Amino acid sequence: MNQPAILWLRRDLRRHDHPALLKAHEDAGSAGVLPLFVIDPVLWKSAGPARRGWLAATLKATNSAYADRLVIRLGDPSVVVPKVARELGAARVHVTRETTPYGARRDARIAAALNDAEVELVETGTPYAVGPGLISNGSGKPYKVFTPFSKAWREHGWPAPAQVDRVRWATADSDGRVDAMLDKAIREAPELPPAGEDAAMQRWHEFLEDIADYGDDRDRPDRDATSRLSPYLKYGVLHPRTLLAEAPKSKRADRYVTELAWREFYADVLHHNPKSAWHDLNPLGIPYDEPDETFEAWKDGRTGFPIVDAGMRQLNETGWMHNRVRMITASFLTKDLHVWWPHGARYFLDRLIDGDIASNNHGWQWVAGTGTDAAPYFRVFNPTTQGEKFDPQGEYVKRWIPELGTDEYPDPIVDHKAEREETLRRYEHRGH
């Protein structure tokens, strides 16, 4: 006799190309699948308005895709998931395998709690085209540099998208506080992209029309030349395998595939080096300054360097920032203000609607020169010349700094030339 199964959704808020859903459907049969999402109040409260709003909008869209059967509960997942399993009489809870340090610890804890109740936690699939830990070099060790990883990743390949046909759903009640909570989060958020799988696919197909120009224009924040799919990938609204299956087989389109490979590389690095989430993968042994009023100016977009300020204001007002500008703002914090990168990385994660700990934190280390496959540690972005090169007409900075060129805009808070020399001095004397 079939028993109902639970599909506990986390970073896989979609209906299609969903191996864990397919497995749950095969397991439950006519008894039905209960899709469940658990809002952890601790994580919810720590997120900024844009991040909360994006999750809320995505959950509402997911509920529609699941025929209004998505059950949303509030509380510690280690308590809530076993409780729902008991309510439903489920023998198995199906999940997409998680490899982030927090996710892996949480799932191990919940697997033990479920086991005590004679319920099995079944892990299927991954948020990535190739699961972290599956690719190794000739010595059986993980890759430490992107280029050989990327080559091996392409050679390894990935399965075709999983076809999930009609599913019979089981039913249960959501927490009565959820609707008001989600509506409030959406009201308090800035204007966000359209949420949900259909909107994501529409954006993807629009981007495909211009993907040939991506390699030339991707570094221009004054142009809408990037895919803007990272917020959807963040919550698994799209699976990267779906994108790889539809991406044109051309040299120009391959530049976008390389960006997906970077995302998978950083996930692999984090899987093998969990401490690199918040600590230098390759410490330089240089002193950093404690955050002070200049850190606050950086956060607010009041540094007096237009490209830096435009990026921070875009982040604060929309929950997103152009990738080239992310590198410029990160370089300014770590190498002009001499602040250790985790301070900036945490600020980004609290506000980015696409904030992914592996990509975000290893991207910060790439800039700081303390990560793997990093740019030379002594490279310091000049915010003025970076602005001139990538925003040559000043359209991007004018969009976000309306007071630019007036007495209301602040003077530079530091002398870039002097701070660059100070950074190089610290590097030269590192470890002394």
C-alpha positions as CSV (number, residue, x, y, z in Angstrom):
1,M,0.0,0.0,0.0
2,N,1.4,3.4,-1.0
3,Q,2.0,6.0,1.7
4,P,2.0,9.8,1.0
5,A,5.4,11.4,0.6
6,I,6.6,14.9,1.5
7,L,8.6,17.0,-0.9
8,W,10.5,19.5,1.3
9,L,11.4,22.4,-1.0
10,R,14.3,24.7,-0.2
11,R,16.5,25.9,-3.2
12,D,14.3,24.1,-5.7
13,L,11.1,26.3,-5.9
14,R,10.0,25.1,-9.4
15,R,7.6,22.5,-10.9
16,H,9.6,21.3,-13.9
17,D,13.0,19.6,-14.2
18,H,12.8,18.5,-10.6
19,P,14.4,15.1,-9.9
20,A,13.3,15.2,-6.2
21,L,9.7,15.8,-7.2
22,L,9.9,13.0,-9.7
23,K,11.3,10.6,-7.1
24,A,8.6,11.6,-4.5
25,H,5.9,11.0,-7.2
26,E,7.2,7.6,-8.0
27,D,7.5,6.8,-4.3
28,A,4.0,8.0,-3.2
29,G,2.0,6.9,-6.2
30,S,-1.7,7.3,-5.6
31,A,-1.2,8.3,-2.0
32,G,0.1,11.7,-3.2
33,V,2.9,14.1,-2.7
34,L,2.8,17.0,-0.2
35,P,5.0,19.9,-1.2
36,L,6.3,21.7,1.9
37,F,8.3,24.8,2.6
38,V,9.4,25.8,6.1
39,I,10.2,29.4,6.9
40,D,12.8,29.6,9.6
41,P,12.0,32.8,11.6
42,V,15.7,33.3,12.4
43,L,16.7,33.4,8.8
44,W,13.6,35.4,7.8
45,K,14.3,38.2,10.3
46,S,18.0,38.4,9.4
47,A,17.2,39.1,5.7
48,G,16.7,42.6,4.3
49,P,13.4,43.8,2.8
50,A,14.3,42.9,-0.8
51,R,15.5,39.4,0.1
52,R,12.3,38.7,2.2
53,G,10.1,40.2,-0.5
54,W,11.7,38.1,-3.2
55,L,11.3,34.9,-1.3
56,A,7.7,35.8,-0.5
57,A,6.9,36.5,-4.1
58,T,8.7,33.3,-5.2
59,L,6.7,31.2,-2.7
60,K,3.4,32.6,-3.9
61,A,4.4,31.8,-7.5
62,T,5.5,28.3,-6.5
63,N,2.1,27.7,-4.8
64,S,0.3,28.6,-8.0
65,A,2.6,26.2,-9.9
66,Y,1.7,23.5,-7.4
67,A,-2.0,23.9,-7.9
68,D,-2.3,25.9,-4.6
69,R,-1.2,22.8,-2.7
70,L,2.1,24.2,-1.3
71,V,2.1,23.9,2.5
72,I,4.1,26.6,4.2
73,R,4.9,26.3,7.9
74,L,6.9,28.5,10.3
75,G,9.5,27.4,12.7
76,D,12.7,25.4,13.1
77,P,12.8,22.8,10.3
78,S,14.2,20.2,12.6
79,V,10.9,20.4,14.6
80,V,8.5,21.3,11.8
81,V,9.4,18.6,9.2
82,P,9.1,15.6,11.5
83,K,5.8,17.1,12.8
84,V,4.4,17.3,9.3
85,A,5.5,13.8,8.5
86,R,3.7,12.5,11.6
87,E,0.5,14.4,10.6
88,L,0.6,13.0,7.1
89,G,1.7,9.5,8.0
90,A,4.5,9.8,5.5
91,A,7.2,7.2,5.3
92,R,9.7,9.4,3.4
93,V,10.7,13.1,3.1
94,H,12.2,13.9,-0.3
95,V,14.7,16.7,-0.8
96,T,17.2,18.0,-3.3
97,R,20.7,17.2,-1.9
98,E,22.2,20.2,-0.2
99,T,26.0,20.7,0.1
100,T,26.4,24.2,1.7
101,P,27.9,24.0,5.2
102,Y,24.6,25.2,6.8
103,G,22.4,23.1,4.6
104,A,24.4,19.9,5.1
105,R,24.4,20.3,8.9
106,R,20.7,21.0,8.9
107,D,19.9,18.0,6.8
108,A,22.0,15.7,8.9
109,R,20.2,16.9,12.0
110,I,16.8,16.4,10.4
111,A,17.6,13.0,9.0
112,A,18.4,11.9,12.5
113,A,15.2,13.3,13.9
114,L,13.2,11.7,11.1
115,N,15.0,8.4,11.7
116,D,13.8,8.4,15.3
117,A,10.3,8.6,13.9
118,E,11.0,5.8,11.4
119,V,10.8,8.3,8.5
120,E,13.5,8.3,5.8
121,L,15.1,11.5,4.4
122,V,15.7,10.8,0.7
123,E,18.2,13.1,-1.2
124,T,17.9,13.3,-5.0
125,G,19.4,15.7,-7.4
126,T,21.3,18.9,-6.8
127,P,20.8,22.6,-7.4
128,Y,23.7,22.4,-9.9
129,A,24.2,20.8,-13.3
130,V,27.0,18.7,-11.8
131,G,26.7,18.1,-8.1
132,P,29.6,19.5,-5.9
133,G,32.1,16.8,-5.2
134,L,31.6,14.8,-8.4
135,I,34.5,16.2,-10.4
136,S,38.1,15.5,-9.4
137,N,41.5,15.8,-11.1
138,G,43.7,12.9,-12.2
139,S,44.8,12.4,-8.6
140,G,41.3,12.2,-7.3
141,K,41.5,15.6,-5.6
142,P,39.3,18.6,-6.1
143,Y,40.3,21.3,-8.6
144,K,41.7,24.5,-7.1
145,V,41.8,26.5,-10.2
146,F,38.8,27.4,-12.4
147,T,40.1,26.8,-15.9
148,P,40.9,23.0,-15.5
149,F,37.7,22.6,-13.5
150,S,35.7,24.2,-16.3
151,K,37.2,21.8,-18.8
152,A,36.5,18.8,-16.6
153,W,33.0,20.0,-15.9
154,R,32.2,20.2,-19.6
155,E,33.7,16.8,-20.3
156,H,31.7,15.3,-17.4
157,G,28.4,16.6,-18.7
158,W,25.0,16.5,-17.1
159,P,21.7,14.6,-17.5
160,A,18.9,15.9,-19.6
161,P,16.2,17.8,-17.8
162,A,13.9,15.5,-15.7
163,Q,10.4,15.1,-17.1
164,V,7.8,15.3,-14.3
165,D,4.3,14.4,-15.5
166,R,1.0,14.9,-13.7
167,V,1.4,14.5,-10.0
168,R,-1.3,13.5,-7.4
169,W,-1.1,15.9,-4.5
170,A,-1.6,15.2,-0.8
171,T,-3.1,18.0,1.4
172,A,-2.4,19.7,4.7
173,D,-2.8,23.1,6.2
174,S,-0.4,25.9,6.1
175,D,0.4,28.0,9.1
176,G,-2.4,30.6,9.5
177,R,0.1,33.4,9.8
178,V,1.7,32.8,6.4
179,D,-0.5,34.8,4.0
180,A,-0.3,38.0,6.0
181,M,3.5,37.5,6.5
182,L,4.2,37.0,2.8
183,D,1.9,39.9,1.8
184,K,3.6,42.2,4.3
185,A,7.1,41.2,3.0
186,I,6.1,42.0,-0.6
187,R,4.6,45.4,0.3
188,E,7.8,46.4,2.1
189,A,10.1,45.2,-0.7
190,P,11.4,47.5,-3.4
191,E,10.2,46.8,-7.0
192,L,11.2,43.3,-7.8
193,P,11.4,41.2,-11.0
194,P,8.3,39.1,-11.8
195,A,8.5,36.0,-9.7
196,G,8.0,32.3,-10.6
197,E,9.0,29.7,-13.2
198,D,7.0,31.2,-16.1
199,A,8.6,34.6,-15.6
200,A,12.0,33.1,-15.4
201,M,11.6,31.2,-18.6
202,Q,10.3,34.3,-20.3
203,R,13.4,36.2,-19.2
204,W,15.6,33.4,-20.4
205,H,14.0,33.3,-23.8
206,E,14.3,37.1,-24.1
207,F,18.0,36.9,-23.2
208,L,18.6,34.1,-25.8
209,E,17.7,36.6,-28.5
210,D,20.7,38.7,-27.5
211,I,23.0,36.1,-26.1
212,A,25.5,36.5,-29.0
213,D,26.3,40.0,-27.6
214,Y,26.7,38.8,-24.0
215,G,30.5,38.5,-24.2
216,D,30.9,42.0,-25.5
217,D,28.4,43.8,-23.3
218,R,28.3,41.8,-20.0
219,D,30.7,44.3,-18.3
220,R,28.6,47.4,-19.1
221,P,26.3,48.3,-16.2
222,D,24.7,51.0,-18.4
223,R,23.2,48.3,-20.6
224,D,20.7,45.6,-19.9
225,A,23.1,43.0,-21.3
226,T,23.2,40.3,-18.6
227,S,20.7,37.5,-18.2
228,R,19.3,38.7,-14.9
229,L,18.6,35.0,-14.1
230,S,20.7,34.9,-10.9
231,P,17.7,35.7,-8.6
232,Y,15.8,32.7,-10.2
233,L,18.8,30.4,-9.9
234,K,19.2,31.4,-6.2
235,Y,15.9,29.7,-5.2
236,G,16.1,27.0,-8.0
237,V,13.1,28.5,-9.9
238,L,15.2,27.4,-12.9
239,H,17.6,24.5,-12.9
240,P,20.9,25.4,-14.6
241,R,20.5,22.1,-16.5
242,T,17.5,23.6,-18.2
243,L,19.5,26.5,-19.4
244,L,22.4,24.4,-20.6
245,A,20.0,22.2,-22.6
246,E,18.6,25.2,-24.4
247,A,21.8,27.4,-24.8
248,P,22.9,27.6,-28.4
249,K,26.0,25.6,-29.3
250,S,28.1,28.6,-30.4
251,K,31.3,30.3,-29.4
252,R,29.5,33.5,-28.4
253,A,26.8,31.7,-26.3
254,D,29.6,29.7,-24.7
255,R,30.6,32.8,-22.7
256,Y,27.4,32.5,-20.8
257,V,27.9,28.8,-20.2
258,T,31.3,29.8,-18.7
259,E,29.5,32.0,-16.1
260,L,27.4,29.0,-15.1
261,A,30.6,27.0,-14.7
262,W,31.9,29.7,-12.4
263,R,28.8,29.2,-10.2
264,E,29.4,25.5,-10.1
265,F,33.1,25.9,-9.4
266,Y,32.5,28.0,-6.4
267,A,29.9,25.5,-5.1
268,D,32.5,22.8,-5.4
269,V,35.1,24.8,-3.6
270,L,32.7,25.5,-0.7
271,H,31.8,21.8,-0.6
272,H,35.4,20.8,-0.2
273,N,36.3,23.8,2.0
274,P,33.4,24.5,4.3
275,K,35.4,27.0,6.4
276,S,35.9,29.2,3.3
277,A,32.3,30.4,3.7
278,W,33.6,33.0,6.2
279,H,37.3,32.6,6.3
280,D,40.1,33.2,3.8
281,L,40.8,30.2,1.7
282,N,44.4,31.4,1.2
283,P,45.1,33.9,4.0
284,L,47.6,36.6,3.0
285,G,48.5,37.5,6.6
286,I,48.0,41.2,6.2
287,P,46.3,43.5,8.8
288,Y,42.9,44.9,8.2
289,D,41.1,47.9,9.7
290,E,38.0,47.7,11.8
291,P,34.9,49.0,10.1
292,D,34.3,52.7,10.9
293,E,32.3,55.6,9.5
294,T,33.9,55.0,6.1
295,F,32.3,51.5,6.1
296,E,28.9,53.2,6.7
297,A,29.6,55.6,3.8
298,W,30.3,52.6,1.6
299,K,27.1,50.9,2.6
300,D,25.1,54.0,2.0
301,G,26.7,54.9,-1.4
302,R,28.3,58.1,0.0
303,T,32.0,57.5,-0.8
304,G,32.4,60.3,-3.4
305,F,33.4,57.7,-6.0
306,P,30.4,57.6,-8.5
307,I,30.7,54.0,-9.8
308,V,31.0,52.7,-6.2
309,D,28.1,54.8,-4.9
310,A,25.9,53.9,-7.9
311,G,26.4,50.2,-7.2
312,M,25.7,50.4,-3.5
313,R,22.5,52.5,-4.2
314,Q,21.4,50.0,-6.8
315,L,21.9,47.2,-4.2
316,N,20.1,49.1,-1.5
317,E,17.2,50.1,-3.6
318,T,16.6,47.0,-5.7
319,G,18.4,44.0,-4.1
320,W,20.6,43.5,-7.1
321,M,23.9,44.9,-8.5
322,H,25.6,44.5,-11.8
323,N,28.5,41.9,-11.5
324,R,31.2,44.2,-12.8
325,V,30.2,46.8,-10.2
326,R,30.1,44.1,-7.5
327,M,33.8,43.6,-8.2
328,I,34.5,47.4,-8.1
329,T,32.6,48.0,-4.8
330,A,34.3,44.9,-3.2
331,S,37.7,46.1,-4.3
332,F,37.0,49.6,-2.9
333,L,36.0,48.1,0.5
334,T,38.9,45.7,0.8
335,K,41.7,47.7,-0.8
336,D,40.8,51.4,-0.4
337,L,39.2,51.1,3.0
338,H,41.2,48.0,4.1
339,V,38.2,46.2,5.6
340,W,38.2,42.4,5.7
341,W,35.9,41.0,3.0
342,P,33.4,39.1,5.3
343,H,32.0,42.5,6.5
344,G,31.1,43.4,2.9
345,A,30.0,39.8,2.0
346,R,27.6,39.7,4.9
347,Y,26.1,43.1,3.9
348,F,25.6,41.8,0.3
349,L,24.0,38.5,1.4
350,D,21.5,40.4,3.7
351,R,20.3,42.5,0.7
352,L,20.9,40.6,-2.5
353,I,17.9,38.7,-3.9
354,D,20.4,36.5,-5.7
355,G,22.7,36.1,-2.7
356,D,24.3,32.7,-2.9
357,I,26.9,32.0,-0.2
358,A,29.3,30.1,-2.5
359,S,29.3,32.6,-5.4
360,N,29.1,35.7,-3.2
361,N,31.7,34.9,-0.6
362,H,34.2,33.4,-3.1
363,G,33.7,36.3,-5.4
364,W,34.6,38.6,-2.6
365,Q,37.7,36.5,-1.9
366,W,38.6,36.6,-5.6
367,V,38.7,40.4,-5.3
368,A,40.5,40.4,-2.0
369,G,43.1,38.0,-3.3
370,T,42.5,35.4,-0.6
371,G,40.5,32.8,-2.5
372,T,41.2,30.2,-5.1
373,D,41.8,31.0,-8.7
374,A,42.1,34.6,-7.5
375,A,43.4,37.6,-9.4
376,P,46.8,38.7,-8.2
377,Y,46.4,39.9,-4.7
378,F,48.2,43.1,-5.5
379,R,45.7,44.2,-8.2
380,V,43.7,47.2,-7.0
381,F,40.8,48.4,-9.1
382,N,40.8,52.2,-9.7
383,P,37.2,53.2,-9.3
384,T,37.6,56.2,-11.5
385,T,39.1,54.5,-14.5
386,Q,36.7,51.5,-14.0
387,G,33.8,53.9,-14.3
388,E,35.2,55.6,-17.3
389,K,35.8,52.2,-19.1
390,F,32.6,50.4,-18.3
391,D,30.2,53.4,-18.0
392,P,31.7,55.7,-20.6
393,Q,28.7,58.1,-20.9
394,G,28.0,58.1,-17.2
395,E,24.5,56.8,-17.8
396,Y,24.6,54.2,-15.0
397,V,25.9,56.6,-12.3
398,K,23.5,59.3,-13.3
399,R,20.6,56.8,-13.0
400,W,21.5,56.1,-9.4
401,I,23.1,59.4,-8.3
402,P,20.7,62.2,-9.3
403,E,22.7,64.8,-7.2
404,L,25.9,64.0,-9.1
405,G,27.7,67.2,-10.1
406,T,26.0,69.3,-7.4
407,D,27.1,70.4,-3.9
408,E,24.9,67.6,-2.4
409,Y,27.3,64.9,-3.7
410,P,30.2,64.3,-1.2
411,D,33.8,64.6,-2.0
412,P,35.9,61.4,-2.1
413,I,36.3,60.0,1.4
414,V,39.8,58.7,0.7
415,D,42.6,59.4,-1.7
416,H,42.7,56.3,-4.0
417,K,46.3,56.7,-5.0
418,A,47.4,56.9,-1.3
419,E,45.2,53.9,-0.3
420,R,46.5,51.8,-3.2
421,E,50.1,52.4,-2.0
422,E,49.0,51.6,1.5
423,T,47.5,48.3,0.3
424,L,50.7,47.4,-1.5
425,R,52.8,48.3,1.5
426,R,50.7,45.9,3.7
427,Y,51.1,43.2,1.1
428,E,54.9,43.7,1.0
429,H,55.2,43.5,4.8
430,R,52.6,40.7,5.2
431,G,53.4,38.2,7.9
432,H,56.0,40.5,9.6
